[in-house]
Amino acid sequence: MGDNIIFVETDKMDELLEIVMRQTDYSKEKAQLELCKHNYNHILVIKEYLGITDKKVQPKSTNQEIYTQLRYKLNSALDEYNSRNENDKKIKN
């Protein structure tokens, strides 16, 4: 039925509880509950407490991607052209 079983060492659990309790104002019981809720990932517990959410990357439209690639290509071509001209000037002098 999709129940996940996670084994956590008791000394590791105590360490995770201490980390969560130091970074938040959770009691030991609340910290245990939150760790269980987040599959014993202390980072996620602290992020949720602080209200930090993951940024959602918005996909670019086809036109935006085309113009991004064009700008990149033109910039790199211009850089190559400028470096060749500098080298030519150094050789002539």
HELIX and SHEET records of a PDB file:
HELIX    1   1 THR A   10  GLN A   23  1                                  14    
HELIX    2   2 LYS A   28  LYS A   37  1                                  10    
HELIX    3   3 HIS A   42  LEU A   50  1                                   9    
HELIX    4   4 THR A   62  LYS A   92  1                                  31    
END                                                                             
